[in-house]
Amino acid sequence: MNERMNRRNFIQKLGLVSLLLSIPELSAEEREMLQAQKSFADLKQVREFLKTNSDLLRKSETKGEWKLGKILSHCAQSIEYSLTGYPDNKSKLFQWTIGSIAFLVFSLRGKMSHGLSEPIPGAEAIADNTSVEEAVLRLTKAIDDFLSIETESLKPHFAYGNLDKSGYDSAHTFHINNHLEELA
């Protein structure tokens, strides 16, 4: 199992390195800094990266439908909803079956995959032109708010159902990592 995980992590790192090497707007030093960044292990790592690399993110482009400001705001929105409640939830049956199985698969893989241009069901629309600066601040605040809350205050995930704080940290981190695969 560990050998398979190490092999998968190595392949992911190679893909990230080749992707980041192709970003022409970044200096060699900036590319090197991003190359050193692997997939985040938890929200604390995401927060630290956001606080120290907002200038770097401002220069980044995406290859998907959404610009980076919208992506980061979407990730923040998901964290915010885990604190306040998601606007539209799947049925309890869905959460107990398909939703919990999906989360188990993502947890075993250590990675999520989902439609990267799909908004959270029922969520307030996020402007396409949301600035990266605004989005970094929003995501940082959402992470800080999440890290300061107790498990019993968390609301059920719209698809996965009830998650403890550790499970939610993983879900949000997988979500952010998946969206950051869109960096060009």
Backbone hydrogen bonds in HBPLUS format (Angstrom, degrees):
<---DONOR---> <-ACCEPTOR-->    atom                        ^
c    i                          cat <-CA-CA->   ^        H-A-AA   ^      H-
h    n   atom  resd res      DA  || num        DHA   H-A  angle D-A-AA Bond
n    s   type  num  typ     dist DA aas  dist angle  dist       angle   num
A0005-MET N   A0001-MET O   2.93 MM   4  6.22 157.3  1.98 151.1 157.8     1
A0006-ASN N   A0002-ASN O   2.80 MM   4  6.00 159.0  1.84 149.8 155.7     2
A0007-ARG N   A0003-GLU O   2.90 MM   4  6.10 157.3  1.96 146.3 152.6     3
A0008-ARG N   A0004-ARG O   2.90 MM   4  6.10 160.8  1.94 147.9 153.2     4
A0009-ASN N   A0005-MET O   2.81 MM   4  6.01 162.2  1.84 151.4 156.5     5
A0010-PHE N   A0006-ASN O   2.89 MM   4  6.06 155.0  1.96 145.7 152.6     6
A0011-ILE N   A0007-ARG O   2.95 MM   4  6.22 159.6  1.99 150.0 155.1     7
A0012-GLN N   A0008-ARG O   2.88 MM   4  6.13 160.1  1.92 152.1 157.9     8
A0013-LYS N   A0009-ASN O   2.88 MM   4  6.08 156.7  1.94 147.5 153.9     9
A0014-LEU N   A0010-PHE O   2.92 MM   4  6.19 157.6  1.97 149.7 155.8    10
A0015-GLY N   A0011-ILE O   2.98 MM   4  6.24 161.1  2.02 150.4 155.2    11
A0016-LEU N   A0012-GLN O   2.92 MM   4  6.16 158.7  1.96 150.1 156.0    12
A0017-VAL N   A0013-LYS O   2.81 MM   4  5.99 161.4  1.84 152.9 158.2    13
A0018-SER N   A0014-LEU O   2.93 MM   4  6.15 169.0  1.94 153.5 156.1    14
A0019-LEU N   A0015-GLY O   2.96 MM   4  6.08 155.7  2.02 144.4 151.8    15
A0020-LEU N   A0016-LEU O   2.87 MM   4  6.01 164.3  1.89 151.5 155.8    16
A0021-LEU N   A0017-VAL O   2.88 MM   4  6.03 148.0  1.99 150.0 158.8    17
A0022-SER N   A0019-LEU O   3.15 MM   3  5.44 143.6  2.29 102.0 112.3    18
A0023-ILE N   A0020-LEU O   3.22 MM   3  5.48 169.2  2.23 111.7 114.0    19
A0031-ARG N   A0027-SER O   2.89 MM   4  6.17 163.0  1.92 156.6 161.2    20
A0032-GLU N   A0028-ALA O   2.94 MM   4  6.10 154.1  2.01 143.5 150.9    21
A0033-MET N   A0029-GLU O   2.96 MM   4  6.24 149.5  2.05 143.4 151.6    22
A0034-LEU N   A0030-GLU O   2.98 MM   4  6.30 160.2  2.02 152.0 156.5    23
A0035-GLN N   A0031-ARG O   2.80 MM   4  5.99 149.8  1.89 147.2 156.7    24
A0036-ALA N   A0032-GLU O   3.08 MM   4  6.30 144.9  2.21 142.3 150.1    25
A0037-GLN N   A0034-LEU O   3.00 MM   3  5.08 140.3  2.16  98.8 110.6    26
A0045-GLN N   A0042-ASP O   3.18 MM   3  5.57 124.9  2.50 104.8 116.6    27
A0046-VAL N   A0042-ASP O   3.25 MM   4  6.65 154.1  2.32 143.7 151.3    28
A0047-ARG N   A0043-LEU O   2.85 MM   4  6.05 168.4  1.87 153.9 156.1    29
A0048-GLU N   A0044-LYS O   3.01 MM   4  6.22 162.8  2.04 147.4 151.8    30
A0049-PHE N   A0045-GLN O   2.96 MM   4  6.11 162.3  1.99 148.7 153.7    31
A0050-LEU N   A0046-VAL O   2.88 MM   4  6.15 162.0  1.91 157.3 162.2    32
A0051-LYS N   A0047-ARG O   2.96 MM   4  6.17 159.5  2.00 152.2 157.6    33
A0052-THR N   A0048-GLU O   3.09 MM   4  6.25 142.8  2.24 145.8 154.8    34
A0053-ASN N   A0049-PHE O   2.89 MM   4  5.72 127.3  2.18 148.1 159.8    35
A0057-LEU N   A0053-ASN O   2.99 MM   4  6.30 158.1  2.04 155.0 161.4    36
A0058-ARG N   A0054-SER O   2.97 MM   4  6.15 150.0  2.06 144.6 152.2    37
A0059-LYS N   A0056-LEU O   3.18 MM   3  5.43 138.0  2.36 101.7 112.4    38
A0060-SER N   A0057-LEU O   2.98 MM   3  5.05 150.2  2.08 104.6 114.1    39
A0184-ALA N   A0061-GLU O   2.78 MM 123  5.41 174.3  1.78 134.1 135.8    40
A0063-LYS N   A0182-GLU O   2.75 MM 119  5.44 152.3  1.82 154.4 164.1    41
A0070-LYS N   A0067-LYS O   3.12 MM   3  5.55 121.4  2.48 108.2 121.3    42
A0071-ILE N   A0067-LYS O   3.05 MM   4  6.36 157.8  2.10 152.1 159.2    43
A0072-LEU N   A0068-LEU O   2.90 MM   4  6.10 174.1  1.90 161.8 161.6    44
A0073-SER N   A0069-GLY O   3.06 MM   4  6.13 153.3  2.13 139.5 147.3    45
A0074-HIS N   A0070-LYS O   2.87 MM   4  5.99 151.6  1.95 145.4 153.3    46
A0075-CYS N   A0071-ILE O   2.98 MM   4  6.32 155.6  2.04 151.3 157.7    47
A0076-ALA N   A0072-LEU O   2.97 MM   4  6.20 152.8  2.04 141.7 149.5    48
A0077-GLN N   A0073-SER O   2.77 MM   4  5.99 154.9  1.84 146.5 154.0    49
A0078-SER N   A0074-HIS O   3.08 MM   4  6.39 152.2  2.16 146.9 152.8    50
A0079-ILE N   A0075-CYS O   3.25 MM   4  6.58 158.0  2.30 144.7 149.8    51
A0080-GLU N   A0076-ALA O   2.83 MM   4  6.12 163.1  1.86 158.0 163.4    52
A0081-TYR N   A0077-GLN O   2.89 MM   4  6.13 156.9  1.94 150.3 156.0    53
A0082-SER N   A0078-SER O   3.14 MM   4  6.44 137.4  2.33 138.8 149.6    54
A0082-SER N   A0079-ILE O   3.08 MM   3  5.17 128.6  2.35  96.6 110.5    55
A0083-LEU N   A0080-GLU O   2.96 MM   3  5.27 144.7  2.09 104.7 115.6    56
A0084-THR N   A0080-GLU O   2.99 MM   4  6.31 141.6  2.14 144.4 156.3    57
A0085-GLY N   A0081-TYR O   2.66 MM   4  4.78 151.0  1.74 131.8 138.7    58
A0155-LYS N   A0082-SER O   2.84 MM  73  5.18 174.3  1.84 150.2 152.2    59
A0090-LYS N   A0158-PHE O   2.88 MM  68  5.67 169.0  1.89 145.2 148.9    60
A0095-GLN N   A0091-SER O   2.93 MM   4  6.29 164.8  1.96 155.1 159.0    61
A0096-TRP N   A0092-LYS O   2.84 MM   4  6.02 157.8  1.89 153.0 158.5    62
A0097-THR N   A0093-LEU O   3.02 MM   4  6.11 134.5  2.23 141.7 153.2    63
A0097-THR N   A0094-PHE O   3.18 MM   3  5.23 132.9  2.42  96.8 109.6    64
A0099-GLY N   A0094-PHE O   2.81 MM   5  5.81 170.3  1.82 149.8 151.3    65
A0100-SER N   A0095-GLN O   2.97 MM   5  5.80 125.9  2.27 132.3 143.9    66
A0101-ILE N   A0097-THR O   2.92 MM   4  6.04 156.1  1.98 156.3 164.0    67
A0102-ALA N   A0098-ILE O   2.85 MM   4  6.00 159.5  1.89 149.7 155.4    68
A0103-PHE N   A0099-GLY O   3.01 MM   4  6.27 163.0  2.03 149.9 154.1    69
A0104-LEU N   A0100-SER O   2.96 MM   4  6.09 151.8  2.04 139.7 147.7    70
A0105-VAL N   A0101-ILE O   2.90 MM   4  6.18 159.7  1.94 153.6 158.5    71
A0106-PHE N   A0102-ALA O   2.92 MM   4  6.21 166.2  1.94 154.7 158.3    72
A0107-SER N   A0103-PHE O   2.84 MM   4  6.00 155.8  1.90 146.2 153.5    73
A0108-LEU N   A0104-LEU O   2.88 MM   4  6.12 157.2  1.93 150.9 156.7    74
A0109-ARG N   A0105-VAL O   2.92 MM   4  6.11 154.5  1.98 150.8 158.1    75
A0110-GLY N   A0106-PHE O   2.71 MM   4  5.71 130.6  1.95 139.5 154.0    76
A0111-LYS N   A0106-PHE O   3.07 MM   5  5.21 140.1  2.23 143.5 148.3    77
A0118-GLU N   A0115-GLY O   3.39 MM   3  5.49 157.5  2.45 112.5 110.8    78
A0123-ALA N   A0120-ILE O   2.90 MM   3  5.30 163.3  1.93 141.7 141.1    79
A0130-THR N   A0127-ALA O   3.27 MM   3  5.43 152.7  2.35 115.8 113.1    80
A0135-ALA N   A0131-SER O   2.99 MM   4  6.20 160.6  2.03 147.8 153.8    81
A0136-VAL N   A0132-VAL O   2.78 MM   4  5.95 157.4  1.83 154.8 160.2    82
A0137-LEU N   A0133-GLU O   3.11 MM   4  6.34 163.1  2.14 148.8 153.0    83
A0138-ARG N   A0134-GLU O   2.98 MM   4  6.22 157.7  2.03 146.7 153.3    84
A0139-LEU N   A0135-ALA O   2.84 MM   4  6.01 166.7  1.85 153.3 156.8    85
A0140-THR N   A0136-VAL O   2.90 MM   4  5.97 161.1  1.94 148.4 154.2    86
A0141-LYS N   A0137-LEU O   2.95 MM   4  6.10 161.6  1.99 147.2 152.3    87
A0142-ALA N   A0138-ARG O   2.90 MM   4  6.11 160.0  1.94 149.2 155.2    88
A0143-ILE N   A0139-LEU O   2.93 MM   4  6.13 160.4  1.97 149.8 154.7    89
A0144-ASP N   A0140-THR O   2.91 MM   4  6.16 163.2  1.94 150.0 154.9    90
A0145-ASP N   A0141-LYS O   2.83 MM   4  6.05 162.8  1.86 154.3 158.9    91
A0146-PHE N   A0142-ALA O   2.87 MM   4  6.07 158.1  1.92 146.8 153.2    92
A0147-LEU N   A0143-ILE O   2.84 MM   4  6.05 166.8  1.86 158.1 161.1    93
A0148-SER N   A0144-ASP O   3.17 MM   4  6.31 134.3  2.39 140.8 151.6    94
A0148-SER N   A0145-ASP O   3.28 MM   3  5.31 135.7  2.49  95.6 107.3    95
A0149-ILE N   A0146-PHE O   3.17 MM   3  5.46 165.6  2.19 112.7 117.2    96
A0153-SER N   A0150-GLU O   2.97 MM   3  5.57 155.3  2.03 118.3 126.1    97
A0154-LEU N   A0151-THR O   2.95 MM   3  5.44 164.4  1.98 119.3 124.5    98
A0157-HIS N   A0161-GLY O   2.76 MM   4  4.69 159.9  1.79 132.5 125.8    99
A0161-GLY N   A0157-HIS O   3.07 MM   4  4.69 147.7  2.18 120.9 125.2   100
A0168-TYR N   A0164-ASP O   2.86 MM   4  6.12 161.7  1.89 158.8 164.2   101
A0169-ASP N   A0165-LYS O   2.83 MM   4  6.01 155.5  1.89 146.5 153.9   102
A0170-SER N   A0166-SER O   3.02 MM   4  6.28 159.8  2.06 146.3 151.0   103
A0171-ALA N   A0167-GLY O   2.87 MM   4  6.14 162.9  1.90 148.8 154.0   104
A0172-HIS N   A0168-TYR O   2.81 MM   4  5.99 171.9  1.82 159.5 160.7   105
A0173-THR N   A0169-ASP O   2.93 MM   4  6.01 156.1  1.98 144.9 152.4   106
A0174-PHE N   A0170-SER O   2.77 MM   4  5.95 166.0  1.79 159.0 162.5   107
A0175-HIS N   A0171-ALA O   2.98 MM   4  6.11 155.9  2.04 143.8 150.9   108
A0176-ILE N   A0172-HIS O   2.93 MM   4  6.19 160.7  1.97 149.9 154.1   109
A0177-ASN N   A0173-THR O   2.87 MM   4  6.06 171.8  1.88 156.3 158.9   110
A0178-ASN N   A0174-PHE O   2.88 MM   4  6.03 159.0  1.92 149.4 155.1   111
A0179-HIS N   A0175-HIS O   3.06 MM   4  6.32 160.4  2.09 148.0 153.0   112
A0180-LEU N   A0176-ILE O   2.89 MM   4  6.12 152.1  1.97 154.1 162.5   113
A0181-GLU N   A0178-ASN O   3.23 MM   3  5.41 153.0  2.31 101.2 109.3   114
A0182-GLU N   A0179-HIS O   3.04 MM   3  5.77 163.8  2.06 117.0 122.0   115
A0183-LEU N   A0180-LEU O   3.16 MM   3  5.57 169.7  2.17 112.1 114.4   116
